[in-house]
Amino acid sequence: GTFTHGEDEDIMDSSLNASSASIAKAARSLQETADQFMEEGNPLIALAKKMSSQMFQMAEFARGRGELQTKSDMIHTAKAIAANAEQLVRNVNAISEQCLDKRMKTNLQYYAEMIPTL
């Protein structure tokens, strides 16, 4: 079928709401996990908290609220999240190289590979 302009906007709004809700849920989950650990002296937790904050900013932008004002701001934030994810992977890999338990090392490396796609 065809959509009238209003129906098109409703579909886009519901799609944006679903996307922003999904991003907000992921940000909240990451924040809750990171909050279980002390941030001081722990670059992994500091990065995780920074990323959750950035994700929340993106969700708020999708809802027409928050600190981000333009699509350029959102793109910049998305790139910053990606850069932070790369740093997180480098940190986890460095830790895994120091791990004496081979199974733990393998698990760390496996999960580190998954970080950029989350």
C-alpha positions, 0 to 999 in steps of 0.5 A, a space after each residue: 500500500 501507499 502511505 500518506 505523508 502523515 502515515 510516513 512520519 508516524 512510521 519514521 517516528 516509531 522507527 526512531 523511537 524503537 532505535 532510540 529505545 534500543 540505544 538507550 537500553 544498551 547504554 543503560 545496560 553498559 552503565 549498570 555493568 560498569 557501575 559494579 566496578 571502581 572507575 579509578 585506575 581502571 581504564 576499561 571501566 572509564 571507557 565503558 562509562 564514557 561510551 554509555 554516556 555517549 550512547 545515551 546522548 545519541 538516544 536522546 538526539 534521536 528523540 529530539 532532546 539532549 546535548 547533541 544538536 545536529 546530525 554532525 554532532 551525532 556522527 561525531 559521537 558515533 565515531 567517538 564511540 567507535 574509537 573508544 571501542 577500539 581502545 577498549 579492544 586494545 586494552 583487553 588484548 593487552 590484559 589477555 596477553 598477561 593472562 596465565 590461564 589459557 582458557 581465560 586468555 582465549 575468552 578475553 580475546 574472543 569477547 574483545 573481538 566482539 566489542 566493535 560489533 556490539 
